[in-house]
Amino acid sequence: MFEEVNFTRRRFLGTAAMTMAAAQFGAQLSTIASAKTWFGDRGELSALAKATAWLNSQPLTAAELQGKVVLIDFWTYSCINWRRQLPYVRAWAEKYKDQGLVVIGVHAPEFSFEKHVDNVRQAAKEMRIDYPIALDNDHAIWRDFNSEYWPALYFVDARGRIRHHQFGEGEYGQSELMIQQLLTEAGIGNVSHELVSVHPQGAEVGADWSDLKSAENYVGYGRTENFESSGGTRPDKSHDYALPAQLKPNQWALSGEWTMQRESIVLNKPNGHIVCRFHGRDLHLVMGPAAPGTSVRFRVLIDGQPLGAAHGVDVDEQGNGTVTEPRMYQLIRQPGTFIIDRQFEIEFLDSGVEAFSFTFG
């Protein structure tokens, strides 16, 4: 799939990146006259007609959205960056829905399993997403917007002009101020000037950027980095991998009989391991059963010990968990503020797991 679209989760790490995002905000406000109009036949909003399906709504058209303030949110449900933005988008949709704001989540899948409508429907239910969702399995809407990011927000005024965009996490206050401004310009009276207050839980909690020194890494041979098992990758072949004597920060390795595919790895026999040395409060692994309807038991260790208080929402204190569906699993959330290099190890007690990527927070 990544041969077709240049998928890049661009992150806004550090002050320089956040300053750039703020500068983009000001630039958009100063170039309203040159903003695109959506409602013509060639406008971006017309691309919604290319959705492969809709959830939570009948198909929405450009004509139906005239006179509305529209927030387009490009997402893919396994993306940690989008998950951490979701509490704000969800709160804006609820707060301003009766004042003329229409939030549309355009689901542009990254991994193959995210193309299945039942998976997206289940994810939307679990994440309490009630606003309309346009499924963009062919990435036609993504291309028409020239999108490059998960998440990406596009703010459209009632006249159909893109007035602002926000790529990546952050800038939530400025984004909501833009929503309020566009609603006021649309003639909506008594628009609240207070900002939403959110209380994220689990994977939706914001990253600990000050201590995050590990970046997302894919485990399929098409995009993986820092793979250290002896002999390197063996594309599309079952191979008995072995762990090296030690790993440096942000390196990872396998042990056991795995098949490394372009976008994922699949365990062929029980008791396979994935090991990664990382630096961050949180560690997540995108994975699922290779065969739908099956499950795979696993156990996670940190520095060779049970997780204890460092367990994520998808494991217990002993590190035990079960893979039951394809999604992002939060495996480690370290308490406190003392974050150092750690070694993560996951052993799968059953065969048949398929893993896609690590993410951190």
Secondary structure by P-SEA (a helix, b strand, c coil): ccccccccccccccaaaaaaaaaaaaaaaaccccccccccccccccccccccccccccccccccccccbbbbbbbbcccaaaaaaaaaaaaaaaaccccbbbbbbbccccccccccaaaaaaaaaaaccccbbbbcccaaaaaaaccccccbbbbbccccccccccccccaaaaaaaaaaaaaaaacccccccbbbbbbcccccccccccccccccccccccccccccccccccccccccccccccccccccccccbbbbccccccccccbbbbbbbbbccbbbbbcccccccbbbbbbbbccccccccccccccccccccccccccccccbbbccccccbbbbbbbbccccccccccccc
